[in-house]
Structures are given as structure tokens and as C-alpha cells.
Amino acid sequence: KSSHPGLRKLSILFWRTPNRDLTYKVGKTKNGTRYEIYLPKENVHPEHAVYYLHGGGYVGKQHWLYRYQSRYFSKAAGNASVIYLDYDVAPKHVYPTQLNQALDLWEEITGSFGFSPENVVLGGDSAGGNLLLALILKLRDEGKPLPRGGFLISPWTDMLASGPSYAENYQKDAVFGHRKKAFTEHSRKKLLDFDLYCWAEGADRTDPYVSPVYADFHDFPPLYFTVGCNEMMRSDTELVVEKLRKSNVPVGIFRGNGMWHAFTLYHGIVPEAVAAFSCILNFISDLFQTYDYVYPDKDYLLS
């Protein structure tokens, strides 16, 4: 365990989660980007890694909700190291800060950390899914080696909120919607002026690095998505999946019937989330060809 005084609360939360068989450390890259690494106490795989980019609308910070999944990601990837980017958040830090930091940590993961790009799987939820796609786009556009694959939980991909699900699910979405009102063009404009988009202040919202839904996805590695059928941002996933398929990228998707934004994070509590999270772990196992781990969905209250 780290002796850093600021990690006391982290230690308490960490050891109350399913991660008792892991250890962790925190650090910074040579450029000052913060990160956390979780790895098995025994039999750690020397070559495999999962690199996770957390959500929170680019205003929420890294916290225990993401950390407690480390054990599952690690075991699904054959006792891999699990690495989290702790990026700077908006409104103080706006685009392209988070993308630059994601790339900076990637360079260290595939450099001084010693992991080959083809042995790293990316993961991300919501804003982290946005960042995951932008990172792969950046790597591809710069002619750099790509990760083995990636999994995305309700990625936020369209900063213009242009998909049909914004209107279709406005009265169903328990997180962002309104049961008694219709979603109009005025509603869309009001949404786009909301503080939720402060991270993209001054940026072109049709830039594929900002809104990956407008990207060309040729040569992407295999990806797997989970999305709630009742979330307003469902189109953010479905439109990207459609474009990936047109680019002949191997892609899978789990749609949670009646589910909300990023519902997969509630695995161990909600049956649909258990099913979705299990599919993600199967996807990771398939990529690494490690088939001896089954998600223990009843082991923990918050598993």
C-alpha cells in the first residue's frame, strides 16, 4: 500500500471492495499526468494490461466506483495490471487537456511500463468512452500502434445531441430526462448550453476528437459496447456502432432493456447490469484468450 497521506480514504474504500487480492500504487508520468495501478499480489501477468478511462462528464474525478472493478478486469485479462487515468477535470481544464493526458499515459504504458500496445485493452464509461474513442483516433491518425481492443459503457460521443434517442427517450430517461415534457429543438439548445458541456468550451463540437460520432473508424480494433435502451444518449452508442460495422470493425453491443445511462456500473445489484458486465468480461477474456474466469455476480453486494 502507498503511504501517501491523501490516500487514507482510498485505502478504506479499496479494502472494503472485491480488491482484497490486489495491491495498488499511484504515480505521475514524467509530464505530470496522474494515474493509479492495481495488480494481483500473486501471479501477475507480466504482459497484459487494462487501461481504464473514467466517466463523469469530464467534471467528475476518479473515485471508488471505478476502482472496485479492478479485480474483475484483472482476472478476465489473465491476472493483468489495471491502470486508471486520473485526468484533470473541467471547468478548470477543458479540451484537449484530457486527450493529451490520455495519450501521455498511453505513451508511458507502452514505453517505460513495458506493455506492448497489442497487449493492452482500453475501457471507459460515458465521458471515458468519449476519451477512449478519441485516443484510438489519435493513435491511428498519428500512425501509432493501436490497443488490442476496447469496451465502452454508454459512451458520450455526440456533443450536438443530434441522435433520435434524445427526443425518443426524454420521458423515459431517469437521469437526464423529464417524464412530463417533450424534447423540442428549444430543449436541445438549452441542453447544449448546459454546464455539462463545459469541457468542450471553445472547441468545434463536430471535431471527431470531441464528438467521435462524426469520425471515420477504419482500421479500429475490436470494440464492445453496453447501452441502456431508455437513455437519451442511446444514439451516441448506436450511431457509432453502425459506423464501425460499415468500416468492417469487429463490434458487439449489449442493450439493456429499460435501463438508464451507464447502468452497467451497477453490476452485482441490477440483473441487467450483471449480464452486461459479464459480457464485457467475456469480451476481455476472448481478446486475451483467457477462459478460466467467471464473474462471481453474487460474491459481493457491490460487485
N, C-alpha and C positions, 0 to 999 in steps of 0.2 A: 504494500500500500504506500501511496505517497504521503509524505509528512507535511505537505503544504497546508498551512492553517486554513486557507479558504476552502479546503475540500472536506471539512468535517461533516457538513450536511450531506455532501455527496456520498461519503462513506456510509453514513447511516442509511440512506436510501438504497445504496448499492447492495449492501449486505442484507437488506430485507426483501430482496428480489431473487429471481431464479439464478443469479450470477455467482452463487457461492463457490462454484468450482472454477471461477475465473479470477484473474488479478488485473489490475489496470495501472496506467500511468498517464500523466498529462504532459504536454510539452508545447513547444513552438518551433515552427520551421525557422530556417536562417533568415527569412524575411518577416518573421514575427506572427505568422498565422497560427492560431491556437488549434490544438487537436487533443483527442483522447484515444488511447489504445486499450482494448480489452483482449486478453488472451488466456487460453487454458493454463491452469497451473501445471498440468502434466500433458505430455504427448502433443504439444502444439505443432501444427503443420508448418513446416518452415517455408512453404512456398505459396500457400493460399491466403487471400485476404478479402474481406468485405469492407468496402468504403461507403459509409452512410452519410447522407446529407439531410439534415432535419428540416421539418416544415415550421409553420408558424407565421406565414405571410411575410417573411423576411423581417418581421419585428419581434418575433418570439425567439428566445435564446435556447440553446441546448439544455435539456433537462432530463430527469429520471425516466420520463415516459419513453424516451428513445433508448436510454442505457439498458433498461431492463430486458430488452430484446436481444442483447448481445449473445447470451448463451445459445439461443436458437439459431441465430445466423452462423455462429461459430461451428456448432455441431453439424449443421446442414452442409457446411463447406469443408467438412473433414477436420474439425478442430482448428479452424482458421483464426487468424487475428482479425479483430473487428475494429475499424478505425472510424472515428467521427470527426467531422469538420465542425469547429466551434467558430463560425464566421461572425463578423461584426454585423450588427443589425441596423435597420432603418428606425427612425428617420435620420439619425445622425450619419449613417453610412448608406449610400444609395448605389445603384448600378453604375459601374461594373464591379464595385468592391467585392461582392460575394463571389462572382465568377472568377475574378482574379485570385481570390483566396482559395477557391476550389481547385483551380489549376496549379497554384503554388504547392498545395499539399499533395496533389497528384504527382507532381514532379519529384517530391521527396519520397513518396510511397514507392514510386518506380525507380528511384535513384538511391539515396542513402539508406532507405528502409530495406532495400534489396528485393522487392517484389516485381516480377515481370508483369507488364500490362495484361497479358493474356491469362494471368492467374489472379486477377482482381475483378470482383463483381461489384457493381455500384448499386446502391439502394437510395430511395428518397421518397418522402411523402409531401404532398401539397407543394409549397414553395420549394422544398427539397427536390421534388420531382421536376419542377421547372429548372432548377440548377443542374440536376443530373443530365437532362437533355441538352442544356446549353453547354455543359462541359464536354459531352461527347461531340457535339457540333464543333466546338472549338478545336478539340484534338484532331478531328477528321479534317477540318479546313486547313489546319496547320501541317497536315501530313504526318502526324504523330501516331504511334501505335495506340490501338483502342483497347478498352477493357474486354473481358470475356463476355460480359452481358450486363443487364441491369433490371432491377424490379422497381416499379413505381406504384405508389399508393395515392390514388386521387390526385394526380399531378395538376398543378395550376399552370396552364400553358397559354392562355389567351388573355392578354391584358386589355383587350377591347370587348370582352364578354359577348362575343358575337354569335356563339353557338345557340342552337334552338332550345337546348335544355334550360337556359336561363329563364325563358318565359314558361316553358312546359312544366318546370318543377318549382316555380316560385311559391306556389301554395302548398307544396309538399316538403320543401327543404326545411328541416328542423333547425338548421344552423344559421342560414343566411336569408331564408325566405319569409313570407308573411301569409298566413292562412287565409286572410280575408281580402287581399288586394291582388290585382292583376299586375303583371310585369309589362310595362309600356316602354316606349323609347325614352320617355322622361325618366322612368325608373332606371333605365340603363345609363343614361347620362349622369344621374345622381349617384349611381353606384361607382362609375368611373372617376368621379370627383371625390370619392370617399378616401379616408386616410389609409385604407387597406392597400392602396396602390402607391403609397409614398415612396417605396423603394425604387420605383421607376421614374421618379421625378426628373424631368429634363431629357428622358430617353425617348426614342422612337418606339412606340408600342407595337409597331409591326416588324421591328427588328427581330429576326429569328432567335437571337441570343436573349432577347427579352420575352418574346412570345413564340416559343418553339412550334406552336401550331402552324406557323407560317413558314416553317423550314422545309428543306428538301432532305429526306432521310436516307439517301442512297449510301450504301456501304456501312450502315449501322450494324452493331452486333445484336444478338437476340435480346428481346425485351419482354417483360411480363407486367401486366397492369391489373390492379384491382380498382373498382369504382362503385359507388353507390348509385342505384337506379333512381333514387329520389333526390340526388344532389343537383343543385343548379349548375355546377361545373362538370356534370357528366360529359357534356360535349367536348370539354377540354381534353378528356381522355379519348373519346370515341373518334374524334376527327384526326387525332394523332395516330391512333391505331390504324385507321383507314389509309392514311398516307404511308405509313410504314409497310402495310401489306402491298400497296401499289408499287413500292420500291423493293419488293421481294425480301423484306427483312423478316426473319422468323419472329413471330409475335403471338402472345397469348393474352387473354383478358378474362377476368372473373368479375361478373356483375352481381352485386349484392341486392337482391330484391327487397325493396322498401328501405334500403339503407341510406345513410347520410354521408357527408363528406369525411373521408379518411376513416371510415368505420373499421377498417382492418386493424387499426391500432388497438381496438378493444377486444382482441382475441383473448380467449380464456373467460370472457364474460358473455359475449353475444355469439350464438351459434354460427351465424353467417360470417362473423369475423374469424372464428376458428377455422371455418372452411377456407376462407380467402387466405389467411395466413399460412395454413397448411400447404396451399397451392404455391405460395411464394417459396416456402422451404423446399418443396419438391422441385421447383424450378432451379433453385440454387444447387440442389443435390444432382440434378440432371446435368447442369453445366460442368460440375466438378466430378461427376460420375462417382459420387459417394452415396451409397444407398442403404447404409446401416443405421440411419437415424429417423425416428418417427416423433413428430411433435407431441409432447405429453400434455394435451389440452386440459387435463383435469388435475395436474400436479399442483397448481398454484392459483390463488384467487385472481391475481393479476399476472397471468402467464400469457 
